[in-house]
Amino acid sequence: MARNRQRRSELADAGLRILAREGARGLTHRAIDDEAGVPKGTASNYFRSRNDVVSGLVDRIGERLAPDPSVHRPLAAQPPGPELFAAYIRDIVARLLGNPDVTLALFELRLEASRRPEVREVLGNWQRSNFDSDVEFNLAAGLPGGAREVALFHYAIDGLLFDRLTHPIDPTTSTDDIIDALVDGLMR
């Protein structure tokens, strides 16, 4: 079978759905084939090993959660400050909550990374790269905060997402209100 990017993306998306729904134990080549509705053996043609599956899923997470330039262009024209930072945070949270399977799969991979060094390596490289680019972006955009503040916002956003995608502590408070409070509290 000839390999193609579209098929690889479809298989990775199927893997992300499985990971979100069943966790790492449910993620097998056969389960990916079944979820994607393709002939048996297709996933192993694209992802030879479990590590290849994990790498493919991490790559696909990056593609699916990438910022939309049409959203970021208008933001880049605004003056730096807490309001702009909150707008960027809202965009990040909207992308993550708008792709719940992808976000839950990312959480599952992070849990799996705590148990398996090979997953830790793949995911860790991706996370470091994203974190470094977030810090560079903040500095280039003139946004408040350096590496420490970006890390604090990652911790806060992760907690917010985990709360919103599982069993919310306070489902009546809007996500935007929470983001405003986080920006206000951390950027003083």
Summary of the structure (lengths in Angstrom):
residues: 188
radius of gyration: 18.0
end to end distance: 57.1
largest distance: 57.1
contacts: 538
relative contact order: 0.11
helix: 77%
strand: 0%
